[in-house]
Amino acid sequence: MRILYHENFKNSLYNLSDITKKKLKKQIEYLSSDVRHPSLRAKKFNESQDIWQARVDKNFRFYFSIDGDAYILLEVKHHPK
């Protein structure tokens, strides 16, 4: 699967620490090979808009949609507990 980056996703990277960016990169690699990878814990976030959520770590989640053979990364943000 291809990975595409929405402008909002690119903008949200500026607020992340280097450690979180490294974790995110690893999770994106898992996503590109298998959306069901256990560490992603990917699930539908918004059924009507076809938006998915996946885990970066215990504090951050990233959001994406699926369009054909591409994952479109929409945003990464702090996950409220």
C-alpha positions, 0 to 999 in steps of 0.5 A: 500500500502507498502512504500519502500525507495530508497537509494537516498531517505534515503540520501536526508533525512540528509539535512532536518530539523526536522520540515520538516522530521515530515511533510514528515512523515505525508505526507507519511502516507497520501500516504500509505492510499490514493494517492489522499489525497488533501494535497499531491497534487500528480501528474505525474512528468515524464510520460515516467519514471512513476515518481510522485511528491507529496507535503511535504510543500510549499518548499519541494516535494518528488518523488515516483514511483508505482510498484504493491502494493508498493510506492517506494520513490525516493527522497525528495528535495527543490522545486524551486519557 
